[in-house]
């Protein structure tokens, strides 16, 4: 918390927390709960010449925890939640889906103008689980300590290690080792969440009941458009078809009909055509060009010129070029404008531009005005300070945590996994989730532990009100069914 300038700052930081009492009525039931928000000091053991030399502060990590008053800790589930990026604070899951308060944003084509409204979230997961939202270092109010180097936290392994420590600390300090435990992650938060669950399980014996993985990024080979990798082109095509359908390029066909055709085509004829290379006959190539164009809403000429391979940013820039509009990557239902409609790639994601304002404004007000936490630092909603993000552990290979998910499930056969995917998500397409799940190295008897759910929305599907209501119900059911109580 920002202090008086006349006071000399402490050389050894201490936890900086604000606690407040609140209530909410969910389904006719009054929930009295405690909110605790602020920064906790994360320390590491220091060794000097091989001898223990104390615990040294290394970061101040911002979190917000909600705990139900009077609940039995051994029976009460707790969920640790974070978003992704890398470089995103947890504000999206916090004020969009899981927390007891939410921001009213409107939706694609009808966004709410500022100032924004915060209302009770009567679908909050707090009705079924305590909640702990964690902001990684350099996001939110989380920072390295004075004299510390932030880039030491900006990488796959370091991120997993220190956020695992935050979870271990909170669990120990609040006597929650016997509670049913869950992780909820979104986007890169699913990469992080799977690796954290596997680390806490293998390192400390902390077994989780469930993982809630929203808009998954579990195997980057399914997401990265790189030379010689045909997989993303096939996995993104059904999403392109869904976005084209939303913007009226499939006439009166149902979305289900379009998705079924696109998925079948992408996994068979289209994939076959791509791997043929120059062996593809002119007749077969023209057939694939025409079918790809019809499904994606692009012109046959464009599909031909990009050699059948449609990269996603180029798609979002090209699809509605004739209308002088771009479409969103995070959510393809959103549209935006450019200063130059001859450009190859859009200058910004219109879906991110649309929702950042409501969430940033709401969070900054909410922490001060309702949770009584005050800090003069800027709350970093989306931070570029984490870049470049280090993936040095994957040198000469692609980033994946699918192996860690398989290992965690094999070692803990009670671990259940919920995966939520949006049909209009152009960042982590739903077909990539299907692909990773189908290739998980787990025995058949564990496949029933995986719960796949789809929504007619984008990456942050809770922006779409019908999807928010359905997803909230799905997650509550998942927690209740996975708590083993």
C-alpha positions as CSV (number, residue, x, y, z in Angstrom):
1,X,0.0,0.0,0.0
2,X,1.3,3.4,-0.8
3,X,2.5,5.1,2.3
4,X,3.5,8.6,3.5
5,X,6.4,10.0,1.5
6,X,8.0,11.2,4.7
7,X,8.3,7.6,6.1
8,X,11.4,5.7,5.2
9,X,10.4,2.5,3.3
10,X,11.2,-0.7,5.1
11,X,14.1,-2.7,3.7
12,X,12.2,-5.9,4.4
13,X,8.6,-5.7,3.0
14,X,5.7,-7.1,4.9
15,X,2.3,-8.4,3.9
16,X,-0.1,-5.5,2.9
17,X,-3.7,-6.8,3.3
18,X,-7.1,-5.2,3.7
19,X,-10.0,-7.3,5.1
20,X,-13.7,-6.5,4.8
21,X,-17.1,-8.2,5.4
22,X,-19.8,-8.6,2.7
23,X,-22.9,-10.5,1.9
24,X,-24.7,-11.7,-1.2
25,X,-27.9,-13.6,-1.9
26,X,-27.6,-16.5,-4.3
27,X,-30.7,-18.6,-5.0
28,X,-32.5,-17.2,-2.0
29,X,-29.6,-18.1,0.2
30,X,-27.7,-15.3,2.0
31,X,-23.9,-15.8,1.9
32,X,-21.8,-13.9,4.4
33,X,-18.2,-13.7,3.3
34,X,-14.9,-12.2,4.1
35,X,-12.8,-10.5,1.4
36,X,-9.0,-10.2,1.9
37,X,-7.1,-8.3,-0.7
38,X,-3.5,-7.0,-1.0
39,X,0.1,-8.1,-1.5
40,X,1.8,-10.9,0.3
41,X,5.6,-11.2,0.4
42,X,7.0,-14.2,-1.3
43,X,10.3,-15.4,0.0
44,X,12.9,-17.9,-1.0
45,X,15.5,-19.8,1.0
46,X,19.0,-18.3,0.7
47,X,22.1,-20.5,0.8
48,X,25.6,-19.1,1.4
49,X,28.4,-21.4,0.7
50,X,25.9,-24.3,1.0
51,X,24.6,-23.1,4.4
52,X,21.1,-21.8,5.1
53,X,21.2,-18.0,5.3
54,X,17.5,-17.2,5.9
55,X,14.5,-16.5,3.8
56,X,14.9,-13.5,1.5
57,X,11.9,-11.5,0.1
58,X,11.7,-11.8,-3.7
59,X,8.3,-10.5,-4.7
60,X,5.1,-8.9,-3.5
61,X,2.2,-10.8,-5.1
62,X,-1.3,-9.3,-5.2
63,X,-4.3,-11.5,-4.5
64,X,-7.9,-11.3,-3.6
65,X,-9.5,-14.1,-1.5
66,X,-13.1,-14.6,-0.7
67,X,-14.0,-17.1,2.1
68,X,-17.4,-18.0,3.3
69,X,-18.0,-17.1,7.0
70,X,-18.7,-20.0,9.3
71,X,-17.9,-22.8,6.8
72,X,-16.0,-26.0,7.8
73,X,-12.6,-25.7,6.1
74,X,-12.3,-29.4,5.7
75,X,-15.6,-29.6,3.7
76,X,-15.4,-26.2,1.9
77,X,-13.8,-26.3,-1.5
78,X,-11.3,-23.6,-2.5
79,X,-10.5,-22.5,-6.1
80,X,-7.3,-20.7,-7.1
81,X,-7.8,-18.6,-10.2
82,X,-5.7,-16.6,-12.7
83,X,-5.8,-15.5,-16.3
84,X,-3.0,-15.8,-18.8
85,X,-1.3,-13.6,-21.4
86,X,1.4,-14.0,-20.3
87,X,1.0,-10.5,-18.9
88,X,-2.7,-10.5,-17.9
89,X,-4.0,-9.9,-14.4
90,X,-6.8,-12.0,-13.0
91,X,-9.4,-9.2,-13.4
92,X,-11.3,-11.1,-16.2
93,X,-12.2,-14.2,-14.3
94,X,-12.6,-12.1,-11.1
95,X,-15.1,-9.5,-12.3
96,X,-16.4,-11.4,-15.4
97,X,-17.3,-14.9,-14.2
98,X,-16.3,-16.2,-10.8
99,X,-16.3,-13.5,-8.2
100,X,-19.2,-12.2,-6.1
101,X,-19.3,-8.9,-8.0
102,X,-19.2,-8.4,-11.7
103,X,-18.9,-5.6,-14.2
104,X,-21.8,-5.0,-16.7
105,X,-20.1,-4.7,-20.1
106,X,-22.8,-5.3,-22.7
107,X,-21.9,-7.5,-25.6
108,X,-20.7,-7.4,-29.2
109,X,-22.5,-4.6,-31.1
110,X,-24.1,-3.2,-27.9
111,X,-21.3,-2.4,-25.4
112,X,-22.1,-0.4,-22.3
113,X,-20.7,3.2,-22.4
114,X,-18.7,4.6,-19.5
115,X,-19.1,5.0,-16.6
116,X,-19.7,1.3,-15.9
117,X,-21.8,-0.6,-13.4
118,X,-20.7,-3.2,-10.9
119,X,-23.5,-5.5,-9.7
120,X,-23.8,-8.6,-7.5
121,X,-22.9,-11.8,-9.4
122,X,-25.8,-14.0,-8.3
123,X,-24.1,-16.9,-10.3
124,X,-20.8,-16.5,-8.4
125,X,-18.8,-19.7,-7.8
126,X,-18.5,-18.5,-4.2
127,X,-21.8,-20.3,-3.5
128,X,-19.9,-23.5,-4.0
129,X,-16.2,-22.7,-3.4
130,X,-14.0,-20.1,-1.7
131,X,-12.0,-18.2,-4.2
132,X,-8.4,-16.9,-4.5
133,X,-7.5,-14.7,-7.4
134,X,-3.8,-14.4,-8.1
135,X,-2.0,-11.7,-10.2
136,X,1.4,-12.8,-11.6
137,X,4.4,-10.6,-11.1
138,X,4.3,-7.4,-13.2
139,X,0.5,-7.7,-13.6
140,X,-2.1,-6.1,-11.3
141,X,-0.3,-4.8,-8.2
142,X,2.2,-7.6,-8.2
143,X,5.9,-6.6,-8.4
144,X,9.4,-7.8,-7.7
145,X,10.7,-6.4,-4.4
146,X,13.0,-3.4,-4.3
147,X,16.3,-4.3,-5.9
148,X,14.7,-7.4,-7.5
149,X,14.7,-8.2,-11.2
150,X,11.2,-8.6,-12.6
151,X,12.5,-10.6,-15.6
152,X,13.5,-13.4,-13.3
153,X,9.7,-14.1,-13.0
154,X,8.9,-13.7,-16.7
155,X,9.2,-17.3,-18.0
156,X,7.5,-20.6,-18.0
157,X,9.5,-22.4,-15.2
158,X,9.8,-19.4,-12.9
159,X,6.1,-18.5,-13.2
160,X,5.1,-22.1,-12.3
161,X,7.5,-22.2,-9.3
162,X,6.5,-19.0,-7.6
163,X,2.8,-19.2,-8.2
164,X,2.8,-22.7,-6.9
165,X,4.5,-21.3,-3.8
166,X,1.7,-18.7,-3.4
167,X,-0.9,-21.4,-3.5
168,X,1.1,-23.6,-1.0
169,X,1.5,-20.6,1.3
170,X,-2.2,-19.6,1.2
171,X,-3.3,-23.2,1.8
172,X,-1.0,-23.7,4.8
173,X,-1.7,-20.3,6.4
174,X,-5.4,-20.9,6.2
175,X,-5.4,-24.6,7.2
176,X,-6.9,-25.7,3.9
177,X,-4.8,-28.8,3.1
178,X,-7.9,-31.0,3.8
179,X,-10.2,-28.9,1.7
180,X,-11.3,-30.0,-1.8
181,X,-9.0,-27.9,-4.1
182,X,-9.4,-26.6,-7.6
183,X,-7.5,-24.5,-10.1
184,X,-9.3,-22.3,-12.6
185,X,-7.2,-20.9,-15.5
186,X,-8.0,-19.1,-18.7
187,X,-5.9,-19.0,-21.9
188,X,-2.2,-19.1,-20.9
189,X,-3.6,-19.6,-17.4
190,X,-4.5,-23.1,-18.6
191,X,-0.8,-23.7,-19.5
192,X,0.1,-22.3,-16.1
193,X,-2.7,-24.2,-14.2
194,X,-1.9,-27.6,-15.5
195,X,1.9,-27.2,-14.8
196,X,1.2,-25.9,-11.3
197,X,-1.2,-28.8,-10.5
198,X,1.5,-31.3,-11.6
199,X,4.2,-29.5,-9.7
200,X,2.3,-29.2,-6.4
201,X,1.2,-32.8,-6.7
202,X,4.7,-34.2,-7.4
203,X,6.7,-31.8,-5.2
204,X,4.5,-31.4,-2.1
205,X,1.9,-34.1,-2.4
206,X,-0.9,-31.5,-2.8
207,X,-3.5,-33.3,-4.9
208,X,-6.3,-31.3,-6.6
209,X,-9.9,-32.4,-7.1
210,X,-10.3,-30.6,-10.4
211,X,-8.9,-28.2,-13.0
212,X,-11.2,-25.7,-14.7
213,X,-9.5,-24.9,-18.0
214,X,-11.1,-22.1,-20.0
215,X,-10.0,-21.4,-23.5
216,X,-7.1,-23.8,-23.4
217,X,-3.5,-23.4,-24.6
218,X,-2.1,-26.8,-23.6
219,X,-0.1,-27.6,-26.7
220,X,1.3,-24.7,-28.7
221,X,2.0,-26.9,-31.7
222,X,-1.8,-26.8,-32.2
223,X,-1.8,-22.9,-32.1
224,X,1.4,-21.7,-33.6
225,X,1.4,-20.9,-37.3
226,X,5.0,-21.8,-38.2
227,X,6.7,-23.1,-41.4
228,X,5.9,-26.7,-42.0
229,X,3.3,-27.0,-39.3
230,X,0.0,-27.8,-40.9
231,X,-1.9,-28.5,-37.7
232,X,-3.1,-25.0,-36.8
233,X,-4.5,-24.4,-40.2
234,X,-6.8,-27.4,-39.8
235,X,-7.8,-26.7,-36.2
236,X,-8.6,-23.0,-36.8
237,X,-10.8,-23.6,-39.9
238,X,-14.0,-24.6,-37.9
239,X,-13.6,-21.4,-35.9
240,X,-13.3,-19.4,-39.1
241,X,-16.5,-21.0,-40.3
242,X,-18.3,-20.2,-37.0
243,X,-17.2,-16.5,-37.3
244,X,-18.2,-16.3,-40.9
245,X,-21.6,-17.7,-39.8
246,X,-22.0,-15.1,-37.1
247,X,-21.4,-12.3,-39.6
248,X,-24.1,-13.7,-42.0
249,X,-21.9,-15.4,-44.6
250,X,-23.7,-18.7,-44.4
251,X,-27.2,-17.6,-45.1
252,X,-29.9,-19.3,-43.1
253,X,-27.8,-22.4,-42.2
254,X,-27.7,-23.3,-38.5
255,X,-24.4,-22.9,-36.7
256,X,-24.5,-26.6,-35.8
257,X,-24.8,-27.5,-39.5
258,X,-21.8,-25.3,-40.4
259,X,-19.6,-26.5,-37.6
260,X,-20.3,-30.2,-38.4
261,X,-19.4,-29.7,-42.1
262,X,-16.3,-27.6,-41.2
263,X,-15.0,-30.0,-38.6
264,X,-15.4,-33.0,-40.9
265,X,-13.8,-31.2,-43.8
266,X,-10.9,-29.8,-41.8
267,X,-10.0,-33.2,-40.2
268,X,-10.2,-35.2,-43.4
269,X,-10.1,-33.6,-46.9
270,X,-8.5,-30.3,-45.9
271,X,-5.7,-31.9,-43.8
272,X,-5.1,-34.5,-46.6
273,X,-4.8,-31.7,-49.1
274,X,-2.3,-29.7,-47.1
275,X,0.1,-32.6,-46.5
276,X,0.0,-33.5,-50.2
277,X,2.0,-30.3,-51.2
278,X,2.9,-30.3,-54.9
279,X,1.4,-33.8,-55.2
280,X,-2.1,-32.4,-55.1
281,X,-3.7,-32.5,-58.6
282,X,-5.0,-29.3,-60.1
283,X,-8.5,-30.7,-60.0
284,X,-8.3,-31.7,-56.3
285,X,-6.7,-28.4,-55.4
286,X,-9.5,-26.4,-57.0
287,X,-12.1,-28.4,-55.2
288,X,-10.3,-27.8,-51.8
289,X,-10.0,-24.1,-52.7
290,X,-13.7,-23.8,-53.4
291,X,-14.8,-25.7,-50.3
292,X,-12.4,-23.8,-48.0
293,X,-13.7,-20.5,-49.4
294,X,-17.3,-21.4,-48.9
295,X,-16.8,-22.5,-45.3
296,X,-14.6,-19.6,-44.2
297,X,-16.4,-16.8,-46.0
298,X,-13.3,-15.8,-47.9
299,X,-13.0,-15.5,-51.7
300,X,-11.7,-18.5,-53.6
301,X,-9.1,-16.1,-55.1
302,X,-7.8,-15.3,-51.6
303,X,-7.6,-18.9,-50.5
304,X,-5.7,-19.8,-53.7
305,X,-3.3,-16.9,-53.2
306,X,-2.4,-18.0,-49.7
307,X,-1.9,-21.5,-50.9
308,X,-4.8,-22.9,-48.9
309,X,-3.2,-21.9,-45.6
310,X,-5.2,-19.2,-43.7
311,X,-3.2,-17.6,-40.9
312,X,-5.5,-16.3,-38.2
313,X,-4.6,-12.6,-38.0
314,X,-4.8,-12.4,-41.8
315,X,-8.2,-14.0,-41.6
316,X,-9.5,-11.4,-39.1
317,X,-8.2,-8.6,-41.3
318,X,-9.6,-10.1,-44.5
319,X,-13.0,-11.5,-43.7
320,X,-15.0,-8.3,-43.7
321,X,-12.6,-6.2,-45.7
322,X,-15.3,-5.4,-48.3
323,X,-17.4,-3.8,-45.4
324,X,-14.3,-1.9,-44.2
325,X,-14.4,-3.9,-40.9
326,X,-12.0,-6.2,-39.0
327,X,-13.1,-8.9,-36.7
328,X,-11.8,-9.8,-33.2
329,X,-9.2,-12.4,-32.4
330,X,-10.2,-12.9,-28.8
331,X,-13.9,-12.9,-29.9
332,X,-14.8,-13.0,-33.6
333,X,-18.2,-11.6,-32.9
334,X,-16.7,-8.1,-32.4
335,X,-15.9,-5.8,-35.3
336,X,-13.6,-2.8,-35.5
337,X,-12.3,-0.1,-37.8
338,X,-8.9,0.6,-39.4
339,X,-7.4,3.7,-40.8
340,X,-6.1,1.7,-43.8
341,X,-8.1,-1.2,-45.3
342,X,-5.3,-2.3,-47.5
343,X,-3.2,-3.6,-44.7
344,X,-2.4,-7.3,-44.4
345,X,-2.8,-7.5,-40.6
346,X,-5.1,-5.4,-38.3
347,X,-3.4,-2.9,-36.0
348,X,-5.5,-3.9,-32.9
349,X,-7.9,-6.6,-31.7
350,X,-11.3,-4.9,-31.6
351,X,-12.6,-7.4,-29.1
352,X,-9.8,-6.6,-26.6
353,X,-10.3,-2.9,-27.2
354,X,-14.0,-3.2,-26.5
355,X,-13.8,-4.9,-23.1
356,X,-10.6,-3.5,-21.5
357,X,-12.2,-0.2,-20.5
358,X,-15.1,-1.7,-18.5
359,X,-12.8,-4.2,-16.7
360,X,-10.0,-1.8,-15.9
361,X,-12.4,0.9,-14.6
362,X,-14.5,-1.5,-12.5
363,X,-11.4,-3.1,-10.9
364,X,-9.8,0.1,-10.0
365,X,-13.0,1.4,-8.4
366,X,-13.9,-2.0,-6.7
367,X,-10.6,-2.4,-4.9
368,X,-10.7,1.1,-3.4
369,X,-14.4,1.7,-3.0
370,X,-15.6,-1.7,-1.9
371,X,-12.7,-3.7,-0.6
372,X,-10.9,-0.7,1.0
373,X,-7.5,-1.5,-0.6
374,X,-5.5,1.6,-1.7
375,X,-2.3,1.6,-3.7
376,X,-0.8,4.3,-5.9
377,X,0.8,1.9,-8.3
378,X,-1.0,1.4,-11.6
379,X,-3.1,-1.7,-11.7
380,X,-1.6,-3.5,-14.8
381,X,-4.5,-5.2,-16.5
382,X,-2.5,-6.3,-19.6
383,X,1.2,-5.7,-19.3
384,X,3.9,-5.8,-22.0
385,X,6.5,-5.7,-19.2
386,X,6.6,-9.5,-19.1
387,X,8.0,-9.7,-22.6
388,X,10.1,-11.4,-23.8
389,X,8.6,-14.4,-22.0
390,X,11.2,-17.1,-21.6
391,X,10.5,-20.6,-22.8
392,X,14.1,-21.8,-22.5
393,X,12.9,-25.1,-21.1
394,X,11.5,-25.9,-24.5
395,X,14.5,-25.1,-26.6
396,X,14.4,-27.0,-29.9
397,X,10.8,-28.2,-29.1
398,X,7.4,-26.7,-29.0
399,X,5.7,-25.6,-25.7
400,X,3.3,-28.2,-24.3
401,X,1.9,-29.2,-20.9
402,X,-0.2,-32.0,-22.3
403,X,2.4,-34.4,-20.9
404,X,2.1,-32.8,-17.5
405,X,-1.7,-33.1,-17.6
406,X,-1.5,-36.8,-18.5
407,X,1.0,-37.4,-15.8
408,X,-1.1,-35.7,-13.1
409,X,-4.2,-37.6,-14.1
410,X,-2.4,-40.9,-14.2
411,X,-0.9,-40.3,-10.7
412,X,-4.1,-38.9,-9.3
413,X,-7.0,-40.8,-10.9
414,X,-9.5,-38.7,-8.9
415,X,-8.4,-35.5,-10.7
416,X,-11.2,-34.2,-12.9
417,X,-10.8,-31.7,-15.7
418,X,-13.4,-29.3,-17.1
419,X,-12.6,-27.7,-20.4
420,X,-14.6,-24.7,-21.7
421,X,-14.3,-23.6,-25.3
422,X,-16.0,-20.8,-27.3
423,X,-16.9,-21.4,-30.9
424,X,-15.9,-17.8,-31.9
425,X,-12.6,-17.8,-30.1
426,X,-9.9,-17.0,-32.6
427,X,-7.0,-17.2,-30.1
428,X,-7.5,-20.8,-28.7
429,X,-9.9,-22.5,-31.1
430,X,-12.3,-25.2,-29.8
431,X,-10.9,-27.8,-32.2
432,X,-7.5,-27.4,-30.6
433,X,-9.0,-28.5,-27.2
434,X,-10.6,-31.5,-28.9
435,X,-7.3,-32.4,-30.5
436,X,-5.2,-32.2,-27.3
437,X,-7.8,-34.2,-25.3
438,X,-7.9,-36.9,-27.9
439,X,-4.2,-37.3,-27.8
440,X,-3.7,-37.2,-24.0
441,X,-1.6,-40.2,-22.7
442,X,-4.2,-41.5,-20.3
443,X,-5.9,-44.8,-20.0
444,X,-9.5,-45.1,-21.4
445,X,-11.0,-45.4,-18.0
446,X,-9.8,-41.9,-17.1
447,X,-11.3,-40.2,-20.2
448,X,-14.7,-39.9,-18.3
449,X,-12.9,-37.5,-15.9
450,X,-12.8,-34.9,-18.7
451,X,-15.8,-32.6,-19.1
452,X,-15.9,-30.7,-22.4
453,X,-18.3,-27.8,-22.8
454,X,-18.8,-25.4,-25.7
455,X,-20.3,-22.0,-25.9
456,X,-21.6,-19.7,-28.7
457,X,-19.1,-17.0,-27.7
458,X,-15.4,-16.2,-27.8
459,X,-12.3,-16.5,-25.7
460,X,-14.0,-14.8,-22.7
461,X,-17.3,-16.5,-23.2
462,X,-18.8,-14.8,-20.2
463,X,-19.1,-11.5,-22.1
464,X,-22.0,-13.2,-23.9
465,X,-24.8,-13.3,-21.3
466,X,-26.4,-16.7,-22.2
467,X,-22.9,-18.2,-22.2
468,X,-22.1,-16.6,-18.9
469,X,-25.2,-18.1,-17.3
470,X,-24.6,-21.5,-18.7
471,X,-20.9,-21.5,-17.9
472,X,-21.5,-20.5,-14.3
473,X,-23.9,-23.3,-13.9
474,X,-21.5,-25.8,-15.6
475,X,-18.6,-24.8,-13.3
476,X,-20.8,-25.0,-10.1
477,X,-21.9,-28.5,-11.1
478,X,-18.3,-29.5,-11.8
479,X,-17.1,-28.3,-8.4
480,X,-20.0,-30.0,-6.6
481,X,-19.5,-33.3,-8.5
482,X,-15.7,-33.2,-8.0
483,X,-15.5,-32.3,-4.3
484,X,-15.9,-35.9,-3.1
485,X,-17.9,-34.8,-0.1
